[in-house]
Amino acid sequence: MRMPLSDAPVPPYDGPRGILHADRHEVAARLFVATFLKQKASRLPRVDVEIPGLSGLQGELAELGGYSVGSFTLFANKQPWAITTQLALECVLIWERASIAARYGDKIVVLEPGMRILVSSEPSAAADRAIARVRPAE
């Protein structure tokens, strides 16, 4: 018996561990595009983006790993919530170093260089280049 093929896209990372062991700068670039590309159609910059700060980033990051963190937990120190929170914050710090997005209260705002990434013909490649500039030398 043949199993039907799924049309669902395969997530780029295999769960929380897959994201944890991935290159942080690569994760930050993917998360930036996944989070803000859908905002491109609206006028940017905006403070009232539909991704409401850290909780929205946690959900977007979990989607990249093919898992879910839910919308609320009493156990913020439990997994996968805790690692997803840590990784989302690390991505925001990388975005700030690259000057493509920044925290504004409890929201994340796309800055002008980030807007150029989103409207470029290849947003993923543009995000990779912007974030590569802040990658520490090995």
Buried (B, 14 or more C-beta within 10 A) or exposed (E): EEEEEEEEEEBBBBEBEBBBEBEBBBBBBBBBBBBBBBBBEEEBBEEEBEBEBBBBBBBBBBBBBBBEBEEEEEEEEEEBBBBBBEBBBBBBEBBBBBBBBBBEEEBBBBBEEBBBBBEBEEBBEBBBBBBEEBBEEE
